């Protein structure tokens, strides 16, 4: 029997990949340098400038934290001297317990972000799935209230916490629990509105199918909806954590004792006193304070784009 010759594939007909690329380059005329700069090259220049503009402050702070001279003028040349003396001084100063400040900040940030996500998800689920009188007015009210920052209510918050401390000392002034309550007071608003848009993208038929099987609102919310809206939960948690760990004005008004301070207030003391200003130690503290935020951002990065865009349209 005579066998048919094998049919050549496309790759065999054209040749090896390198040959195909060489042929394509020969057929396609080279772009002139002036045209390349006008159409493509300027984008690379702008991108490089943005990268340098964004990374230079970070590199400078890292270089200053490793500079043992104790001044910022010695850090003009990046990484001229490398030493961990500033980090040792930062963690060994008994008058400024950085480790305690770091722990306080993590406790406040984690509890506030988790509670913010939970409260915002409950409110968003109610506004998205339930129909009741005042629903639209309530949504608009939450959004309008957030137009006025908590900074405008610092005096009122201080007096309120002072009076609350007379009844419940654990929730009054100079307490982390009271600071967390103040942060949770502004947890709704924009967060709820953002979650509400994301909840609306989840088909209501899923809820109806679960109700046919006998599930109530609580079971639907905790076992079905929360898993489907994980991206927006991650985004709200990240934004809340960053906001609470870097907040300064309200925490500086409510916290006074050195052991209860957060990083924002504690690090400010390194540069606020004229006689004992130490910017390299301040830079070392800033580098360590940025590690949890960067780690959390990298861990939740896959959720960020989906969480911010999926709820923008119906």
C-alpha positions, 0 to 999 in steps of 0.5 A: 500500500502506498502511504500519503506524504504527511501534510506540512503544518503551517510552521513547517511551511513557513519555516522555523519561528526565527525565520518567520520573524525574520521574514516579517521584519523584512516585509515591514519597513522600519519606522523612522526615529522621528516618527517613533519618538512622536508615536511611541517613544514619548510614552516611554519617557513619560513612564520612566519619569513617573517611575523615578518621581514615585520611587525617589522618595521611597529610596531616599527615606530608605537611604536616610534610615541607613545613614548613621550621621543623624542628619538629613544633609548626610543623606544627600548622597544615596547609600553613602553609608549603610548602618542599622544604628538607627533601627537599633536606637528606634527599638531600644529607646525606653522613652519612645516605645516604638514596638508598643506603638507598632502593636497599638497601630496593628490592633487598631487597624486590624479591628477597625478594618474588619469591623468596617467591612462587616458593618458595611457589608450588612448595610449594603446587603440590606440596601441592595436586597431589601425594600423598605421605606426610607431606603433611598433617603438613607443611602443619600444621607449616608453619602451626604454625611461623609462629605463632612470629614471627621476633622470638623468634629474633633472638638465634639468628639473629644467632649463626647469621649470625655463624657463617655469616659466618666461612665465607661472609662475603658471607652473614654479618652486615652483608650484604644477601644474608644479610638476604635469606636470613633473610627467605626462611627465613620465606617459607613457612608462611602464604603456602604455606597461602594459595596451597594453597587457591587452587591447589585451585580450579584444576580437576585436569582441566587437569593431566590434559589436559596430561599426556595431551599429554605435559607433565610437572609442570614444564611444567604448573606454569610454562606453565599453573598460574602463569598461572591463579593470578596473583591469589594470586601478586600478593597474596603478592608485595605482602604480602611486599614491604610486610613486608620494606621496613618490617621493623625488628627483624631488619634492625637486629640484622644491619646495622650499616654506614651504607651497608648500612642499609635505610630503616626503620633509617636513618629511625629515626636521624633521631628516635633521637638527642636532640641531632639530632632532625629530624622534618620530614626524617624525614617527608620520608623517610617520604613518599618511602619510601611511594611504591613501596608505594603504586604497587605496591598501585595496580598490583596492586589488581585482583588483591587481592580475587580473590587473597584470597577465591578460595582461602578456599572449595573 
